[in-house]
Amino acid sequence: MSASTYGEKNCAITGVGQSKVSRGSPDTALTLTVHAAMEAIRDAGLTRADIDGIATWPGDKGDQSGFSPVGCAALQDALRLKLNWYEGGGEAPGQYGAVFNAIGAIAAGLCRNVLVFRTMYEATARKAAFANSLIKPGQRQSGGGGGGFSWFGPYWNYAAALQQSLFFNKYVHNSGIKPEQIAQISINQRRNASLNPAAIYRTPITLDDYMNSPRIAGPLRIYDCDVPIDGATAIIVSRMDVAKDGPNPPVRIEAVGSCMQYRNSWSQLDCLPTQAQPKVAEMMWSRTDLKPKDVDMAQLYDGFSFHTINWLENFGFCGLYEAKDFIEGGKRISLEGELPTNTGGGALSAGRLHAYGAVHEACTQLWGRGGDRQVKKDLHVVATSTAGGPLAGAMLLVKD
């Protein structure tokens, strides 16, 4: 099958929207979602009547965690949408599962304009859980999560940072990366966030700030961890013939990586240092004639700085275990560098909107809306990615 016939190439992002992002919102999660959705619809030059599909990841959790408090049904009802297709489910290639399913639905002729959204309400949920909890600060919990987390329970490992630090330690051992080099991810993203009025943390940090910051679980420090927030992001994925009539230059989905060729297990990863990224990136590059050298900008998943370092290597921007040299001094990944990376501050500083924040920032930059943080060079090709552990997804976005 020729790369030119793949279904994603007939799909484009035509509009994006984002609610106010905060560390505790006075609005409900549904209100934030409606704000983001309506902004995206207007940005695409559409009305609610034009939306005939809706998708989200991972669907309505309904568990008071704030991880995914709004599903398709709630938003469809709030906006009174008349849909031909909808989808919300957790078993997917990371957060991009909703986008990939939207591409498939459009390719199948089920819909023309799909509203894809992601809502987080973790800041409020965590405050409420702490206030109502009998667990005091520093007290160990004797319980444990189900599923994969039961493997970590006997070792008192209930936090993602503790889990990822185990994987990161293996990477550090293999690569020889130094803390001063790891720090460049956080320093660069905080500098970018300082130019982003919507970011949560906007005060620049220095190398000394990073090195003196609290260690969460070596080698991860607090600046290496993303920021739980309340907020919502929405994007409109449209069929290309519809996209061409919109007010924005279509951001075409040139190629995707969505495979699952490793064990889908958090506790039994096939390769701890690279996680599930290599085959996903390989799949994406196999679906396009573009190469890593053609990429103008990267919006890379940064649940932890470790993931961004992984993606730089696994996308082929540098060799395996060579990210330490690529990010040395921070110049190459800066706004002025050869590969501006996470230009809005990413999840580490702008807030944890998962990969949808990355897509929003990619389109913001491609459409020249970045303000003080706008990359000065002409942008056409952006690599984006999501997730760590056994889950991964990748997209190559092109503004023709």
Secondary structure by P-SEA (a helix, b strand, c coil): ccccccccccccccbbbbccccccccccaaaaaaaaaaaaaaaaccccccccbbbbcccccccccccccccaaaaaaaaccccccccccccccccaaaaaaaaaaaaaccccccccccccaaaaaaaaaaaacccccccccccccccccccccccccccaaaaaaaaaaaaaaaccccccccaaaaaaaaaaaaacccccccccccaaaaaaccccccccccccbbbbbbbbbbbbbbcaaaaaacccccccccbbbbbccccccccccccccccccaaaaaaaaaacccccccccccccccccaaaaaaaaaaacccccccccccccccccccccccccccccccccccccccaaaaaaaaaaaaacccccccccccccbbbbbbbccccbbbbbbbcc
